[in-house]
């Protein structure tokens, strides 16, 4: 084999590796509907397993990514309550100085010291009640709200084309890298073919 033939063999092997990798990636999504070729049914992996993928995404998000336990711990934490304390204090202060007088006129006789003491008592009670109330709320929410089903239904609402676009955006760089690897592997196979052809002569 002359030099031109050897170069063409290497280029063809490299191009074949690149094309085969491209086809393999495309077959993740295409064909969207099952087709038969020589009695063999061919369908894109995502299209064929879309229901299973939807269920698995729902399970991962519902059980792992959005854990009710973690949300509950975050909401009922002392640190979170301390962030809300200034706002709560403002509302309690406004209630004791203004709104309470409308319901209980004798409250107008309360002095600054009494208002301050009542405010502190209310704040202590809020700090005690807040985690209990939020925990009860989260328990009811977890019972009424099936995150796994919500996520599964939302993903099921995506068209296969939309899912493909989302995944393409995520793995775009990796796909290009795989194509380069495919071309390199094809080139290596080309070198092996050339080596074998010279050895056989």
C-alpha positions in Angstrom: 0.0 0.0 0.0 1.4 3.4 -1.0 1.5 6.5 1.2 -1.7 8.0 -0.3 -3.6 4.8 0.3 -2.3 4.6 3.9 -3.4 8.2 4.6 -6.8 7.6 3.1 -7.2 4.4 5.2 -6.4 6.4 8.4 -8.7 9.3 7.5 -11.5 6.9 6.6 -11.1 4.9 9.8 -11.0 8.2 11.9 -14.1 9.5 10.0 -15.9 6.2 10.6 -15.2 6.3 14.3 -16.5 9.9 14.5 -19.7 9.1 12.5 -20.4 5.9 14.5 -20.1 7.9 17.8 -22.4 10.6 16.3 -25.0 7.9 15.3 -24.7 6.3 18.8 -25.5 9.6 20.5 -28.3 10.3 18.1 -29.8 6.9 18.8 -30.3 8.0 22.4 -33.3 10.0 21.2 -34.0 8.8 17.6 -36.1 7.3 16.2 -38.8 8.5 18.5 -41.2 5.9 17.3 -40.3 2.2 17.0 -39.4 1.1 13.5 -38.5 -2.4 12.2 -35.4 -3.0 10.1 -34.9 -6.5 8.8 -37.2 -7.7 11.6 -35.3 -5.9 14.3 -37.2 -3.2 16.2 -35.2 0.0 16.6 -36.2 2.9 18.8 -34.3 5.7 20.7 -33.3 4.7 24.2 -35.0 7.7 25.8 -38.1 7.4 23.7 -38.4 3.6 24.5 -37.8 4.1 28.2 -39.5 7.5 28.7 -42.1 6.3 31.3 -39.3 4.6 33.3 -37.1 7.7 33.1 -40.0 9.9 34.2 -40.6 7.7 37.2 -36.9 7.6 38.2 -36.6 11.4 37.9 -39.7 11.7 40.1 -38.2 9.3 42.7 -34.8 11.0 42.8 -36.3 14.5 43.1 -39.0 13.5 45.5 -36.8 11.3 47.8 -33.3 12.8 47.5 -33.2 16.3 46.1 -36.3 17.7 47.9 -36.3 15.9 51.2 -39.2 17.0 53.5 -37.0 16.2 56.5 -34.3 18.6 55.3 -36.8 21.3 54.5 -38.4 20.8 57.9 -35.1 21.0 59.7 -34.2 24.2 57.8 -37.6 25.9 58.5 -37.7 24.9 62.2 -34.0 25.7 62.9 -33.2 28.3 65.6 -31.1 30.2 63.1 -34.1 30.6 60.7 -36.2 31.8 63.6 -33.6 34.4 64.6 -33.8 35.8 61.0 -37.5 36.2 61.4 -37.3 37.6 65.0 -37.0 41.3 64.1 -40.1 41.1 61.8 -42.0 39.2 64.5 -41.0 41.7 67.2 -42.2 44.7 65.0 -45.6 43.0 64.6 -45.9 42.2 68.3 -44.9 45.7 69.3 -47.5 47.2 66.9 -50.2 44.8 68.3 -49.5 45.8 71.9 -49.3 49.5 71.3 -52.2 49.9 68.8 -54.4 46.9 68.0 -54.8 45.6 71.6 -56.4 48.9 72.6 -59.2 48.3 70.1 -60.0 44.9 71.6 -59.1 45.7 75.2 -59.4 49.5 75.9 -57.8 49.1 79.4 -54.6 48.2 77.6 -54.1 51.9 77.0 -53.2 52.1 80.7 -50.1 49.9 80.1 -46.8 51.7 80.6 -43.7 51.3 78.6 -42.2 48.8 81.1 -45.4 46.6 80.9 -45.4 46.6 77.1 -41.7 45.7 77.0 -42.3 42.8 79.4 -45.4 41.5 77.5 -43.4 41.8 74.2 -40.6 39.6 75.7 -43.2 37.1 77.0 -44.8 36.9 73.6 -41.4 36.5 71.8 -40.4 33.6 74.2 -43.8 32.0 73.5 -43.3 32.4 69.7 -39.9 30.8 69.9 -41.4 27.8 71.7 -44.4 27.5 69.4 -42.8 28.2 66.1 -40.9 24.9 65.7 -43.9 22.9 66.9 -46.3 24.6 64.5 -44.0 24.4 61.6 -43.3 20.7 62.2 -47.1 20.0 62.4 -47.5 22.0 59.1 -44.7 20.1 57.4 -46.2 16.7 58.5 -49.5 17.7 57.0 -47.9 19.0 53.9 -45.9 15.9 53.4 -49.1 13.8 53.7 -51.1 16.0 51.3 -48.3 16.7 48.8 -46.7 13.9 46.8 -43.6 15.5 45.4 -42.6 12.3 43.5 -45.9 12.3 41.7 -45.8 16.0 41.0 -42.3 15.8 39.5 -43.2 12.7 37.5 -46.3 14.3 36.1 -44.4 17.5 35.2 -41.7 15.5 33.4 -44.3 13.5 31.6 -45.8 16.7 30.3 -42.5 17.4 28.5 -42.5 16.4 24.9 -39.7 14.1 23.8 -38.3 17.0 21.8 -38.2 19.2 24.8 -36.4 16.5 26.9 -33.9 16.0 24.1 -33.2 19.8 24.0 -32.7 19.9 27.8 -30.4 16.9 27.8 -28.5 18.2 24.7 -27.8 21.5 26.6 -26.5 19.6 29.5 -24.3 17.1 27.7 -23.4 19.2 24.6 -19.7 19.5 25.5 -19.5 15.8 26.5 -21.0 14.7 23.2 -18.3 16.7 21.3 -15.6 15.1 23.4 -17.1 11.6 22.7 -17.0 12.4 19.0 -13.3 13.3 19.2 -12.7 10.1 21.2 -14.5 8.2 18.5 -12.4 9.7 15.8 -9.2 8.9 17.7 -10.3 5.3 18.3 -11.1 5.0 14.6 -7.6 6.4 13.8 -6.0 3.8 16.1 -8.0 1.0 14.4 -6.8 2.4 11.1 -3.2 2.1 12.3 -3.8 -1.4 13.4 -5.3 -2.3 10.0 -2.2 -0.8 8.3 0.1 -2.7 10.6 -1.7 -5.9 9.9 -1.7 -5.4 6.2 2.1 -4.9 6.2 2.6 -7.9 8.4 0.5 -10.2 6.2 2.4 -9.2 3.1 
